Amino acid sequence: MAITINIYYTGENGNARKFAEEMISSGVVHDIRMESGNIRYEYFFPIDREDTILLIDSWENQQSIDRHHASPMMEQIIKLREKYNLSMKVERYVSDEMGIPAADQKYIRE
């Protein structure tokens, strides 16, 4: 069971993009990706919302998320969020063990 967190960061004057760029250039993103239990940590830019970035953050289980939240990296992330004055919208998804149903497979092009 994986847990995926979608975080929409929104800020004025390109601050959401600047936040993501600093997260990457400072090495924080690399360090998070190296954490035990991390499956995915990627930023995306919604085409119709220039003031927003989307972080897709996926973990093996809740214990992995708890370890991440207790890590020194969280303090760095919080400082950068404050620096860029970002607001957040958070969505949480838990994957099922079944995967993609066979009936849906026909709609997927590889």
Secondary structure, 3 states (H helix, E strand, C coil): CCEEEEEEEECCCCHHHHHHHHHHHCCHHHHHHHCCCEEEEEEECCCCCCCEEEEEEEECCHHHHHHHHCCHHHHHHHHHHHHCCCEEEEEEEECCCCCCCHHHHCCCCC
